[in-house]
Amino acid sequence: MKNTLIIALFLALGMTSLKAQNSMFDLGLEGGPNLSTVFVKSTLYDFDTDQAVYWSGGAIFQYNFKNFLSIKTGFSYQRKGFQLNNILFVDNSGNTVAGKGKSNTRMDYLTFPVLVKASFGKKVQFFVNAGPYAGYLLQKTDRTKINGTSNTYTDDMNSNGINRWDFGIAGGVGIAVPIRTFWVITVEARNYSGVLDIATSSKTQWRTNTTDLRVGVAYKLGFYKDEE
């Protein structure tokens, strides 16, 4: 019941701004830092992952209906991953090989979301969006630091134990500020939650979770004739 009331409130607010979105298309760029982690479950090893700060950015395309709804998509280069702090490095037999250290795993994805967006307001607009996304792993890199010595390992994509495809649900909230007639600046917090297990081992599960802070600029094209 509570969720139904929230949805009804959003729709009611949206109906007050049917004429606020005048352009048919928006083209732009957006990007910024993100907070990322990977939730790991395994019968082979036991550790808790820590969040890491990375970045993402890319091009956006948005089709605006005459009402408050839009379809937003585009390609982003998105870095995901996690950190491990104060871990003990051992060999395959469980023997300590180098003592405690730190590890940083980063995975570079090309991400493609398809979002349904609802905007509320006349000039400065509040918006929410949600929809599925697909990600394709371009490269995986592990960095370790043990006793002051750093090492970097770039995995072979054909044998690194990670599926290259990642699928999930994205959703965000933000504000859009118009700059004169044709330009708009946006600030958005958007979460990407993976629903696909990206680990290839049946004894291990990896699922990604990333929250982006995106600052964007877009150019408006193709205005509707009946705009106000």
C-alpha positions as MATLAB code, in Angstrom:
seq = 'MKNTLIIALFLALGMTSLKAQNSMFDLGLEGGPNLSTVFVKSTLYDFDTDQAVYWSGGAIFQYNFKNFLSIKTGFSYQRKGFQLNNILFVDNSGNTVAGKGKSNTRMDYLTFPVLVKASFGKKVQFFVNAGPYAGYLLQKTDRTKINGTSNTYTDDMNSNGINRWDFGIAGGVGIAVPIRTFWVITVEARNYSGVLDIATSSKTQWRTNTTDLRVGVAYKLGFYKDEE';
ca = [
       0.000    0.000    0.000;
       2.806    2.398    0.892;
       4.574    1.795   -2.436;
       1.297    2.403   -4.304;
       0.880    5.765   -2.582;
       4.442    6.781   -3.453;
       3.918    5.895   -7.117;
       0.621    7.800   -7.159;
       2.345   10.848   -5.667;
       5.057   10.773   -8.350;
       2.430   10.537  -11.083;
       0.451   13.409   -9.621;
       3.540   15.596   -9.452;
       4.436   14.634  -12.987;
       1.028   15.647  -14.341;
       1.710   19.184  -13.132;
       4.747   19.419  -15.415;
       3.465   17.963  -18.708;
       4.747   20.951  -20.682;
       8.086   21.284  -18.898;
      10.000   18.991  -21.269;
       9.981   20.820  -24.607;
      12.750   19.122  -26.573;
      12.357   15.799  -28.358;
      15.990   14.743  -27.862;
      18.860   15.484  -25.484;
      22.470   14.654  -26.359;
      25.254   15.040  -23.839;
      28.089   13.842  -21.659;
      28.149   12.895  -17.994;
      30.579   11.416  -15.524;
      32.152   11.547  -12.088;
      33.395    9.441   -9.172;
      31.766    6.246   -7.975;
      31.755    4.062   -4.874;
      32.055    0.406   -5.846;
      32.277   -3.028   -4.317;
      31.724   -6.686   -5.236;
      29.740   -8.950   -2.922;
      31.638  -12.236   -2.676;
      30.374  -15.597   -1.377;
      32.681  -18.583   -1.555;
      33.249  -22.027   -0.078;
      36.922  -21.780   -1.073;
      37.887  -18.683    0.941;
      36.395  -16.310    3.500;
      36.791  -12.527    3.361;
      34.767   -9.328    3.396;
      35.302   -6.854    0.581;
      35.755   -3.124    1.203;
      34.421   -0.362   -1.006;
      36.722    1.465   -3.402;
      36.435    4.842   -5.124;
      36.726    4.760   -8.920;
      35.111    6.756  -11.737;
      32.802    6.487  -14.726;
      31.704    8.610  -17.649;
      30.286    8.544  -21.144;
      27.793    9.804  -23.720;
      24.031    9.995  -23.163;
      21.013   10.051  -25.454;
      17.543   10.907  -24.200;
      14.206   10.802  -26.017;
      11.583   13.028  -24.379;
       7.884   12.332  -24.713;
       5.472   15.262  -24.590;
       4.598   14.432  -20.994;
       6.961   14.036  -18.039;
       8.464   10.716  -19.214;
      11.707   10.085  -21.113;
      13.833    7.171  -22.260;
      17.501    7.655  -21.375;
      20.387    5.524  -22.613;
      24.015    5.750  -23.730;
      27.419    4.108  -23.327;
      29.633    4.602  -20.275;
      33.151    3.533  -19.434;
      32.711    2.376  -15.846;
      35.360    1.166  -13.427;
      34.143   -1.244  -10.737;
      35.856   -3.355   -8.120;
      36.762   -3.694   -4.450;
      39.566   -3.521   -1.888;
      40.872   -5.971    0.670;
      42.708   -4.552    3.678;
      44.983   -6.402    6.093;
      44.739   -9.718    4.256;
      47.129  -12.619    4.702;
      48.807  -13.852    1.518;
      49.187  -17.644    1.360;
      50.057  -20.254   -1.260;
      47.826  -23.093   -2.513;
      48.752  -25.201    0.516;
      47.717  -22.484    2.967;
      51.261  -21.528    3.946;
      51.981  -17.850    4.572;
      54.150  -16.506    1.770;
      54.412  -12.768    2.394;
      52.524  -11.750    5.515;
      49.696   -9.224    5.565;
      49.031   -6.617    2.914;
      46.414   -4.884    0.799;
      44.781   -5.776   -2.490;
      42.787   -3.701   -4.983;
      40.760   -5.350   -7.743;
      39.419   -3.118  -10.518;
      37.274   -4.145  -13.468;
      36.765   -1.830  -16.448;
      33.330   -2.159  -18.082;
      31.540   -0.737  -21.067;
      28.043   -0.189  -19.627;
      24.764    0.290  -21.507;
      21.634    1.174  -19.453;
      18.075    1.691  -20.706;
      16.259    3.900  -18.201;
      12.705    5.157  -17.908;
      12.933    8.690  -16.526;
      10.236   10.830  -14.872;
      10.812   14.572  -14.399;
       8.894   16.927  -12.100;
       8.956   20.721  -12.192;
       8.718   23.659  -14.582;
      12.274   24.987  -14.834;
      14.625   23.372  -12.327;
      13.459   19.751  -12.397;
      13.726   16.852   -9.984;
      13.907   13.477  -11.716;
      13.971    9.756  -10.989;
      14.902    6.959  -13.370;
      15.214    3.187  -13.375;
      15.760    0.289  -15.758;
      18.028   -2.595  -16.762;
      21.670   -2.349  -17.765;
      24.242   -4.569  -19.470;
      27.988   -4.365  -18.912;
      30.874   -5.914  -20.835;
      34.211   -6.441  -19.072;
      37.119   -4.900  -20.982;
      39.930   -5.527  -18.500;
      40.542   -6.797  -14.966;
      43.539   -5.625  -12.957;
      44.713   -6.651   -9.476;
      47.115   -4.551   -7.426;
      48.765   -5.797   -4.254;
      50.908   -4.008   -1.691;
      52.941   -6.165    0.682;
      55.604   -4.814    3.037;
      55.804   -1.584    1.025;
      56.209   -3.373   -2.327;
      53.499   -2.904   -4.981;
      52.688   -5.304   -7.808;
      50.165   -5.062  -10.640;
      48.639   -8.017  -12.489;
      46.466   -7.686  -15.609;
      44.383  -10.811  -16.138;
      44.028  -12.827  -19.304;
      40.383  -12.226  -20.256;
      40.045  -15.800  -21.522;
      41.015  -17.450  -18.251;
      40.497  -15.057  -15.353;
      37.536  -16.818  -13.745;
      35.119  -13.928  -14.390;
      32.247  -13.783  -16.866;
      32.691  -10.843  -19.198;
      28.964   -9.993  -19.223;
      27.258   -8.341  -16.265;
      23.519   -7.599  -16.062;
      21.518   -5.774  -13.429;
      19.172   -2.963  -12.431;
      20.098    0.730  -12.402;
      18.199    3.525  -10.675;
      18.891    7.105   -9.737;
      17.637   10.475   -8.533;
      18.832   13.939   -9.461;
      18.142   17.504  -10.543;
      18.317   19.222  -13.938;
      19.035   22.944  -14.279;
      18.373   24.616  -17.666;
      20.986   26.994  -19.078;
      19.165   29.334  -21.451;
      17.188   27.528  -24.175;
      19.289   24.673  -25.475;
      21.495   23.507  -22.593;
      20.827   21.694  -19.333;
      23.151   20.694  -16.478;
      22.330   17.610  -14.393;
      23.552   16.177  -11.097;
      22.550   12.593  -10.340;
      23.251    9.776   -7.895;
      22.720    6.442   -9.680;
      23.131    2.898   -8.355;
      23.979   -0.156  -10.471;
      23.132   -3.468   -8.756;
      24.267   -6.610  -10.538;
      21.865   -9.559  -10.543;
      24.139  -11.903  -12.514;
      26.793  -14.031  -10.836;
      29.947  -13.027  -12.719;
      32.196  -15.739  -11.223;
      32.745  -18.809  -13.403;
      33.397  -21.139  -10.428;
      30.360  -22.988   -9.068;
      31.830  -22.590   -5.561;
      32.115  -18.794   -5.725;
      29.648  -15.963   -6.363;
      30.575  -12.405   -7.350;
      27.966   -9.664   -7.768;
      28.789   -6.050   -8.493;
      27.342   -2.954   -6.827;
      28.316    0.580   -7.813;
      26.908    4.020   -6.994;
      27.877    6.829   -9.355;
      27.797   10.562   -8.701;
      27.259   11.912  -12.226;
      27.532   15.505  -13.369;
      26.347   16.027  -16.941;
      25.691   18.588  -19.625;
      23.215   18.039  -22.473;
      22.119   19.878  -25.599;
      18.416   19.959  -26.522;
      17.260   19.169  -30.070;
      13.937   19.054  -31.939;
      11.505   21.132  -29.922;
       7.809   20.287  -29.961;
       5.595   22.823  -31.749;
       3.054   23.049  -28.967;
       5.559   23.952  -26.227;
       4.676   26.628  -23.703;
];
